[in-house]
Structures are given as structure tokens and as C-alpha cells.
């Protein structure tokens, strides 16, 4: 347990009276017991800079198993709460990285509860690696999958939409809550034309489905995956293969759903059978359809008020890839919003011009 002690900078033995304490010289020392500091602070104390970036008014000094925080009182207390949570997470067996630090700080700042409790529950443990939600948005998404029959995970790249959905699918199979897993994607090129690929039909569609196979091999024994695929317990197939089927006792994941047409989305959702769950994931800002509306964009308007259907919206704050990915997402969001505003203003000005134009005499 970390033991905090507060005193004034430069006056450890004889603290100044409260009226004499400089506002920015508030200091707290934490003594961390029973935790390897490298697990708490990362190799070469790399996570120190992440902690300091969350609270710029706080200086962090580490000597042995002692951590000293100094600076603005409110910021120091917030940083102390963050370090205490990180210590609990490490004691619980979690590996820390910049994402865990920033997510924990956001959870504490929002007053949403204890990060060590919210982010501690692992969905799966595979080959010594635990798969668990790393942000508050991801935690709410995972909880929604448990509580609803159909869940839409909508958000930018890197927010773990598909990865967490597949982890929940594997968990459900292992717990015998379902008899099979069905993973699907629409076969749409991302702005490229791949032409006539050689090989069988399986060879042609394999590149579209490869990300799903890769994730599956991470979550299950790679030697077991081919056997489950051969027996039909796990099926990875293009969206077009879903037509005409009724999927009972299955956990069904549709990835890249922004590339479905409204007709395809309706077709997919109506495959739902008894004892099944569906998770539909996508990013409405990355539509690769050549023309027409995206089924994912339309479904939010059509099914928004139906009970047992949940829309989980993830943001750049939930990105768990390189920190630059979140910044890239925000930059594009800002750019798109600016373009939409300019388009609206042009349309409005044109309409005003037509309204004020006089007809022929």
C-alpha cells in the first residue's frame, strides 16, 4: 500500500505555518511497497512523462520506491489519486502503458469511479496475455454486449471495436453460452481496385477476412482454430454468404459495417435467431462504398429507439493504438466539421440569392 506524507518543499522537518506555505510548493510523498517500480513506471521510467503530461502543474520525482509529487495542491492530490490507482492495477496483475495511465486519469477526473475496479476484469487470457477494456468507453461497450442482444460499436480506428467484440464471442463459446461464432465482413476495397485475383473463391475473399483470422489466432490456440473452422464451430465468411440463413445459438460479429448498403444491413440483422447475439462494428467516417448511403449510418436513425438494441459510440479518447492515432482522428473530425459548415453556408447563401432574385417583368 502506498503511504502518503505531505510537507512543504524545502522544509521537510519543520513545515511552515499554513499561511506561509507558497501555493505551488505543496508536496506529497508516496512510499510504494510490494510492487516492482519498473512495472509501475515502465522501462526507464517512461510512464513518468505520461503522468506529468496529465497534470502539467505537478513535478514527479522517483527515488527507489519513493515517489514525490510537488506543485499545485489540487493537481498534486489528483496525481496522488492516479498513482494510487495505478499501484492497485499493477497489484491486480495488469500491465501498464500510456493508454492505461491516460484512461485512468480521465476516469478519475470525470468522477466515474475507480479505474482499478472498472478496468480490472479480463475478458480472456490467452498465452499469458489478458484482453480487457482499457478505457471507460470500452468498458461501457463490453458491458452493453453482456446486457443487450444487438450492439452497434461505432467509432474511429483503433478503439478496439472489433477486437473486443471477438473477445466476447470467444468467451461466450468457451462458456458454452453459444454453439458457434460467425464472423463476417462486406467485401469492399478501401479505395483500391484489386482486379481479378487468382485462385479459388476462398483465395479471392481471404484478403478481406484476414484481419478477422489474425485476431482469432491471437485469442485462441492457433492449433485449435483450423479444427474449429473445419467443424463449422467458427465461421469466417463474407456478408453475401449470410442471405437466406437463420442463425440460432450463435455469436455473430459484422465488421466494417459502414460498407454495407441499407439493404445489406437489413438482410444481416434479420438473420438473428433464438439464443444468438449480434455485434455490428464500423466507422461512419471511413465509408468505401462507391455510391449511395451507408447501412450503418441509416440504421442509427431507424433502430435507435428499439429496446435490447444498443448503440455504443467510441471516440478518440478510446483509441488504444499509438497516441498519434487519436490526434489524427481529432484532426480529421475537425476538418470534416469545417467542410460541412462551409457546405451548409454555401447552400444557405445560394438559397437566399434565389429568394431575393426578381422574376422577369
KEMI-346870 format. One record per residue (C-alpha): residue number from 1; z, x, y; residue in one letter; chain. Coordinates in Angstrom, 2 decimals, always signed. Each point is the difference from the previous one (the first is absolute). Layout:
BEGIN
- NUM/Z/X/Y/a/A
...
***
This chain:
BEGIN
- 1/+0.00/+0.00/+0.00/x/A
- 2/-0.77/+1.30/+3.49/x/A
- 3/+3.09/+0.41/+2.22/x/A
- 4/-0.70/-0.43/+3.73/x/A
- 5/+2.03/+1.74/+2.71/x/A
- 6/-0.70/-0.44/+3.72/x/A
- 7/+0.71/+2.46/+2.79/x/A
- 8/-1.42/+1.27/+3.27/x/A
- 9/-2.52/+2.82/+0.05/x/A
- 10/+1.65/+3.35/+0.67/x/A
- 11/+3.49/-1.44/-0.39/x/A
- 12/+0.63/-0.46/-3.71/x/A
- 13/+3.73/+0.80/+0.04/x/A
- 14/+0.94/-1.62/+3.32/x/A
- 15/-2.24/-3.00/+0.84/x/A
- 16/-0.32/-0.99/+3.61/x/A
- 17/+1.42/-3.26/+1.25/x/A
- 18/-2.48/-2.86/-0.41/x/A
- 19/-0.61/-0.10/+3.76/x/A
- 20/-1.01/+3.68/-0.07/x/A
- 21/-2.41/-0.19/-2.96/x/A
- 22/-3.61/+0.60/+1.07/x/A
- 23/-2.11/-2.97/-1.12/x/A
- 24/-2.45/+2.12/-1.98/x/A
- 25/+2.54/+2.33/-1.68/x/A
- 26/+1.28/-2.44/-2.59/x/A
- 27/+0.13/+1.70/-3.38/x/A
- 28/+0.55/-1.10/-3.60/x/A
- 29/+0.35/+2.20/-3.07/x/A
- 30/-0.81/-1.25/-3.50/x/A
- 31/+1.19/+1.83/-3.07/x/A
- 32/-2.25/-0.85/-2.95/x/A
- 33/+1.62/+0.35/-3.39/x/A
- 34/-1.60/-0.20/-3.44/x/A
- 35/-3.61/+0.03/+1.23/x/A
- 36/-2.44/+2.92/-0.05/x/A
- 37/-1.03/+0.46/+3.63/x/A
- 38/-3.57/+0.80/-1.02/x/A
- 39/-0.29/-3.51/-1.45/x/A
- 40/+1.38/-1.50/+3.21/x/A
- 41/-1.95/+2.08/+2.51/x/A
- 42/-3.04/+1.06/-2.00/x/A
- 43/-1.41/+3.49/-0.57/x/A
- 44/+0.71/+2.26/+2.99/x/A
- 45/+1.84/-2.93/+1.66/x/A
- 46/-3.33/-1.71/+0.78/x/A
- 47/+1.60/-3.43/+0.25/x/A
- 48/+2.18/+1.19/+2.89/x/A
- 49/-2.92/-0.30/+2.38/x/A
- 50/-0.66/-3.53/-1.32/x/A
- 51/+3.60/-1.00/+0.69/x/A
- 52/-0.13/+1.54/+3.48/x/A
- 53/-3.30/-1.75/+0.76/x/A
- 54/+1.68/-3.37/-0.71/x/A
- 55/+2.72/+0.79/+2.52/x/A
- 56/-1.43/+2.42/+2.61/x/A
- 57/+3.32/+0.11/+1.89/x/A
- 58/+1.81/+1.49/-3.00/x/A
- 59/+0.21/+3.66/-0.99/x/A
- 60/+0.58/+0.64/-3.71/x/A
- 61/+1.60/+3.22/-1.27/x/A
- 62/+0.52/+0.76/-3.70/x/A
- 63/+2.29/+2.71/-1.34/x/A
- 64/+0.67/-0.09/-3.72/x/A
- 65/+1.03/-3.55/-0.85/x/A
- 66/+1.01/-0.78/+3.60/x/A
- 67/-2.30/-1.99/+2.27/x/A
- 68/+0.74/-0.10/+3.72/x/A
- 69/-1.51/-2.69/+2.22/x/A
- 70/+0.29/+0.25/+3.77/x/A
- 71/-1.41/-1.80/+3.02/x/A
- 72/-0.03/-3.54/+1.35/x/A
- 73/+2.93/-1.91/-1.59/x/A
- 74/-1.99/-3.07/-1.06/x/A
- 75/-2.80/+2.14/-1.46/x/A
- 76/+2.47/+2.30/-1.79/x/A
- 77/+1.72/-2.98/-1.62/x/A
- 78/-3.38/-1.40/-1.07/x/A
- 79/-1.00/+3.38/-1.45/x/A
- 80/+3.32/+0.23/-1.84/x/A
- 81/-0.62/-3.41/-1.56/x/A
- 82/-3.47/+1.17/-1.07/x/A
- 83/+1.35/+3.20/-1.61/x/A
- 84/+2.68/-1.99/-1.83/x/A
- 85/-2.69/-2.30/-1.43/x/A
- 86/-2.18/+2.94/-1.03/x/A
- 87/+2.97/+1.58/-1.79/x/A
- 88/+0.55/-3.25/-1.94/x/A
- 89/-3.69/-0.14/-0.91/x/A
- 90/+0.05/+3.57/-1.34/x/A
- 91/+3.15/-0.77/-2.00/x/A
- 92/-1.84/-2.99/-1.43/x/A
- 93/-2.72/+2.28/-1.35/x/A
- 94/-2.67/-0.57/+2.66/x/A
- 95/-2.25/+2.79/+1.19/x/A
- 96/-0.26/+0.11/+3.77/x/A
- 97/-3.06/+0.60/+2.13/x/A
- 98/-1.00/-0.76/+3.60/x/A
- 99/-0.87/-3.60/-0.97/x/A
- 100/+3.49/-0.69/-1.35/x/A
- 101/+1.59/+1.48/+3.13/x/A
- 102/-2.12/-1.95/+2.49/x/A
- 103/+0.24/-3.23/-2.02/x/A
- 104/+3.78/+0.30/-0.24/x/A
- 105/+0.26/+0.57/+3.75/x/A
- 106/-2.11/-3.11/+0.68/x/A
- 107/+2.11/-2.12/-2.35/x/A
- 108/+3.23/+1.15/+1.69/x/A
- 109/-1.39/-0.49/+3.49/x/A
- 110/-1.13/-3.53/-0.86/x/A
- 111/+3.37/-0.89/-1.51/x/A
- 112/-1.67/-1.12/-3.24/x/A
- 113/+2.66/+1.47/-2.27/x/A
- 114/+0.66/+3.18/-1.92/x/A
- 115/-3.10/+2.08/-0.86/x/A
- 116/+1.83/+1.47/-3.00/x/A
- 117/+0.39/-3.53/-1.41/x/A
- 118/-3.37/-1.44/+1.08/x/A
- 119/-2.12/+2.90/-1.24/x/A
- 120/+2.01/+1.06/-3.05/x/A
- 121/-1.42/-2.29/-2.69/x/A
- 122/-2.75/+1.65/-2.04/x/A
- 123/-2.79/-2.20/-1.35/x/A
- 124/-1.07/+2.52/-2.64/x/A
- 125/+0.91/+3.48/-1.15/x/A
- 126/-2.92/+1.89/-1.50/x/A
- 127/+0.10/+3.62/-1.12/x/A
- 128/+3.10/+0.65/+2.10/x/A
- 129/-1.48/-1.58/+3.14/x/A
- 130/+1.46/-3.20/+1.41/x/A
- 131/-2.26/-2.54/+1.68/x/A
- 132/+1.89/-1.95/+2.64/x/A
- 133/-0.64/-1.59/+3.40/x/A
- 134/+0.37/+2.55/+2.79/x/A
- 135/+0.02/-2.25/+3.07/x/A
- 136/+1.55/-3.33/+0.95/x/A
- 137/-3.45/-1.63/+0.01/x/A
- 138/-0.67/+1.27/-3.52/x/A
- 139/+3.40/-1.25/-1.16/x/A
- 140/-0.75/-3.50/+1.35/x/A
- 141/-3.43/+0.13/-1.67/x/A
- 142/+1.48/+0.90/-3.40/x/A
- 143/+2.67/-2.70/+0.34/x/A
- 144/-2.71/-2.55/+0.84/x/A
- 145/-1.84/+0.86/-3.24/x/A
- 146/+3.19/-0.79/-1.93/x/A
- 147/+0.52/-3.30/+1.81/x/A
- 148/-3.54/-1.46/+0.22/x/A
- 149/-2.88/-0.77/-2.34/x/A
- 150/-2.75/+1.22/+2.34/x/A
- 151/+0.56/+2.78/+2.55/x/A
- 152/-2.50/+1.41/+2.46/x/A
- 153/+0.72/+3.60/+1.05/x/A
- 154/-1.90/+0.55/+3.25/x/A
- 155/+0.18/+3.27/+1.89/x/A
- 156/-1.65/+3.30/+0.87/x/A
- 157/-0.78/+2.91/-2.29/x/A
- 158/+2.96/+1.91/-1.38/x/A
- 159/+2.56/-2.80/+0.05/x/A
- 160/+0.31/-0.14/-3.80/x/A
- 161/-1.41/-3.52/-0.38/x/A
- 162/-1.88/+0.60/-3.25/x/A
- 163/+2.27/+2.71/-1.38/x/A
- 164/+3.14/-2.13/+0.22/x/A
- 165/-1.83/-3.06/-1.35/x/A
- 166/-1.12/+1.99/-3.03/x/A
- 167/+3.52/+1.36/-0.48/x/A
- 168/+1.32/-3.57/-0.05/x/A
- 169/-2.71/-0.91/-2.51/x/A
- 170/+0.97/+2.84/-2.34/x/A
- 171/+3.67/-0.93/+0.40/x/A
- 172/-0.75/-3.62/-0.93/x/A
- 173/-1.92/+1.13/-3.10/x/A
- 174/+2.80/+2.34/-1.10/x/A
- 175/+2.54/-2.80/+0.43/x/A
- 176/-2.26/-2.34/-2.03/x/A
- 177/-0.16/-2.43/+2.93/x/A
- 178/-3.80/-0.07/-0.46/x/A
- 179/-2.32/+0.70/-2.92/x/A
- 180/-2.63/+1.97/+1.90/x/A
- 181/-0.99/+1.61/+3.29/x/A
- 182/-3.34/-0.71/+1.64/x/A
- 183/-1.15/+2.27/+2.84/x/A
- 184/-3.12/-0.85/+1.97/x/A
- 185/-2.04/+1.08/+3.01/x/A
- 186/-3.24/-1.21/+1.59/x/A
- 187/-2.83/+2.50/-0.54/x/A
- 188/-0.95/+0.64/+3.63/x/A
- 189/-0.99/+3.42/+1.39/x/A
- 190/+1.98/+1.29/+2.97/x/A
- 191/-2.91/+0.25/+2.40/x/A
- 192/-2.19/+1.96/-2.43/x/A
- 193/-2.83/-0.92/-2.34/x/A
- 194/+0.53/+1.68/-3.35/x/A
- 195/-3.33/-1.11/-1.42/x/A
- 196/-0.76/-0.48/-3.67/x/A
- 197/+2.74/+1.88/-1.82/x/A
- 198/-0.84/+1.30/-3.49/x/A
- 199/+1.78/-1.07/-3.16/x/A
- 200/+1.37/-3.21/-1.46/x/A
- 201/+1.50/-2.88/+1.98/x/A
- 202/+3.45/+1.55/-0.48/x/A
- 203/-1.28/+3.29/+1.41/x/A
- 204/-1.43/-1.76/+3.04/x/A
- 205/+3.16/-1.90/+0.93/x/A
- 206/+2.46/+2.76/-0.92/x/A
- 207/-0.09/+1.70/+3.46/x/A
- 208/+1.15/-3.26/+1.64/x/A
- 209/+2.92/-0.35/-2.41/x/A
- 210/+1.02/+3.67/-0.21/x/A
- 211/+2.89/-0.31/+2.54/x/A
- 212/+1.57/-2.66/-2.23/x/A
- 213/-0.31/+2.19/-3.09/x/A
- 214/+1.55/+2.94/+1.87/x/A
- 215/+3.01/-2.04/+1.09/x/A
- 216/+0.40/-1.42/-3.50/x/A
- 217/+0.08/+3.48/-1.53/x/A
- 218/+2.74/+0.99/+2.45/x/A
- 219/+2.22/-2.93/-0.97/x/A
- 220/-0.45/+0.00/-3.78/x/A
- 221/-0.31/+2.53/-2.79/x/A
- 222/-3.63/+1.22/+0.28/x/A
- 223/-0.28/-0.05/-3.80/x/A
- 224/+1.08/-3.66/-0.08/x/A
- 225/-2.42/-1.21/+2.69/x/A
- 226/-3.20/+0.22/-2.14/x/A
- 227/+1.70/-1.94/-2.82/x/A
- 228/+1.10/-2.76/+2.42/x/A
- 229/-3.51/-0.15/+1.47/x/A
- 230/-1.57/-0.20/-3.46/x/A
- 231/+2.31/-2.82/-1.09/x/A
- 232/-0.52/-1.98/+3.21/x/A
- 233/+3.67/+0.23/+0.98/x/A
- 234/-1.19/+1.74/+3.14/x/A
- 235/-3.38/-0.96/+1.43/x/A
- 236/-1.75/+1.63/+2.94/x/A
- 237/-3.09/-1.92/+1.03/x/A
- 238/-2.21/-0.85/+2.98/x/A
- 239/+0.70/-3.28/+1.77/x/A
- 240/-3.26/-1.51/-1.31/x/A
- 241/+1.49/+0.08/-3.53/x/A
- 242/+2.69/-2.51/+1.01/x/A
- 243/-2.29/-3.02/+0.34/x/A
- 244/+0.57/-2.77/-2.55/x/A
- 245/+3.30/+1.37/-1.30/x/A
- 246/+3.55/-1.40/-0.04/x/A
- 247/+2.56/+2.78/+0.09/x/A
- 248/+3.29/-1.01/-1.67/x/A
- 249/+3.12/+2.16/-0.39/x/A
- 250/-1.61/+2.77/+2.04/x/A
- 251/+0.82/+2.17/+2.98/x/A
- 252/-3.22/+0.09/+2.02/x/A
- 253/-0.68/+2.42/+2.87/x/A
- 254/-3.07/-0.29/+2.23/x/A
- 255/-0.53/+3.13/+2.07/x/A
- 256/-2.25/+0.47/+3.07/x/A
- 257/-0.02/-3.77/+0.50/x/A
- 258/-1.37/+0.33/+3.54/x/A
- 259/-3.37/+0.53/-1.73/x/A
- 260/+0.00/-3.38/-1.69/x/A
- 261/-2.02/-2.89/+1.39/x/A
- 262/+1.85/-3.32/+0.57/x/A
- 263/-1.68/-1.34/-3.14/x/A
- 264/+1.14/+2.98/-2.08/x/A
- 265/+3.56/-0.30/+1.30/x/A
- 266/+0.13/-3.70/-0.95/x/A
- 267/-1.44/+0.81/-3.42/x/A
- 268/+2.59/+2.72/-0.61/x/A
- 269/+3.03/-2.00/+1.11/x/A
- 270/-0.98/-2.95/-2.18/x/A
- 271/+0.10/+2.23/-3.11/x/A
- 272/+3.82/-0.23/+0.14/x/A
- 273/+1.49/-1.30/-3.25/x/A
- 274/+3.48/-0.81/-1.27/x/A
- 275/+2.58/+2.77/-0.03/x/A
- 276/-2.10/+2.25/+2.23/x/A
- 277/+0.47/+1.83/+3.29/x/A
- 278/-2.66/+1.11/+2.46/x/A
- 279/+0.11/+2.72/+2.64/x/A
- 280/-2.94/+0.29/+2.38/x/A
- 281/-0.20/+3.12/+2.15/x/A
- 282/-2.30/+1.05/+2.81/x/A
- 283/-0.51/+1.30/+3.52/x/A
- 284/-1.78/-2.45/+2.28/x/A
- 285/-0.99/+2.86/+2.34/x/A
- 286/-2.15/+1.69/-2.70/x/A
- 287/-2.50/-2.67/-1.03/x/A
- 288/-3.11/+1.44/-1.70/x/A
- 289/-1.84/-3.29/-0.53/x/A
- 290/-3.57/+0.19/+1.33/x/A
- 291/+0.31/-3.36/+1.76/x/A
- 292/+2.12/-3.12/+0.12/x/A
- 293/+3.71/-0.70/+0.06/x/A
- 294/+2.59/+1.78/-2.14/x/A
- 295/+1.79/-2.17/-2.53/x/A
- 296/+3.27/+1.77/+0.80/x/A
- 297/-0.29/-0.80/+3.70/x/A
- 298/-0.73/-3.67/-0.71/x/A
- 299/+2.69/-0.52/-2.65/x/A
- 300/+2.80/+0.74/+2.48/x/A
- 301/-1.09/-3.08/+1.95/x/A
- 302/-0.62/-2.24/-3.02/x/A
- 303/+3.09/+0.71/-2.15/x/A
- 304/+2.55/+1.05/+2.61/x/A
- 305/+2.23/-3.09/-0.41/x/A
- 306/+0.03/-0.36/-3.81/x/A
- 307/+3.33/+0.54/-1.74/x/A
- 308/+0.23/+2.82/-2.59/x/A
- 309/-2.78/+1.92/+1.77/x/A
- 310/+1.22/+2.84/+2.18/x/A
- 311/-1.82/+2.20/+2.51/x/A
- 312/+1.61/+3.44/+0.34/x/A
- 313/-1.30/+1.85/+3.05/x/A
- 314/+0.47/+3.76/-0.01/x/A
- 315/-0.53/+2.15/+3.09/x/A
- 316/-0.41/+3.64/+0.99/x/A
- 317/+3.81/+0.27/-0.25/x/A
- 318/-0.40/-0.46/-3.77/x/A
- 319/-2.57/+2.79/-0.48/x/A
- 320/+1.32/+2.48/-2.57/x/A
- 321/-2.84/+2.52/+0.15/x/A
- 322/-0.29/+2.87/+2.49/x/A
- 323/+1.61/-0.86/+3.35/x/A
- 324/-3.43/+0.25/+1.61/x/A
- 325/-1.16/-3.04/-2.00/x/A
- 326/+2.40/-2.27/+1.90/x/A
- 327/-1.21/+1.43/+3.31/x/A
- 328/-3.63/-0.50/-1.04/x/A
- 329/+0.71/-3.63/-0.93/x/A
- 330/+1.68/-0.63/+3.37/x/A
- 331/-2.84/+1.67/+1.89/x/A
- 332/-2.63/-2.16/-1.70/x/A
- 333/+2.10/-3.13/+0.52/x/A
- 334/+0.25/+0.74/+3.72/x/A
- 335/-3.73/+0.74/+0.21/x/A
- 336/-0.92/-3.22/-1.83/x/A
- 337/+2.31/-2.06/+2.22/x/A
- 338/-1.63/+1.52/+3.08/x/A
- 339/-3.49/-0.80/-1.30/x/A
- 340/+1.01/-3.58/-0.81/x/A
- 341/+1.38/-0.45/+3.53/x/A
- 342/-3.18/+1.40/+1.55/x/A
- 343/-2.11/-2.32/-2.16/x/A
- 344/+2.11/-2.99/+1.04/x/A
- 345/-0.27/+0.90/+3.68/x/A
- 346/-3.78/+0.40/-0.23/x/A
- 347/-0.31/-3.41/-1.66/x/A
- 348/+2.28/-1.61/+2.58/x/A
- 349/-1.91/+1.52/+2.92/x/A
- 350/-3.31/-1.11/-1.50/x/A
- 351/+1.27/-3.57/-0.43/x/A
- 352/+1.26/-0.06/+3.58/x/A
- 353/-3.38/+1.23/+1.23/x/A
- 354/-1.81/-2.74/-1.90/x/A
- 355/+2.40/-2.65/+1.31/x/A
- 356/-0.48/+1.08/+3.62/x/A
- 357/-3.79/+0.25/-0.23/x/A
- 358/-1.82/-2.80/+1.77/x/A
- 359/-2.78/-1.85/-1.76/x/A
- 360/-3.57/-0.32/+1.38/x/A
- 361/-0.56/-2.26/+2.98/x/A
***
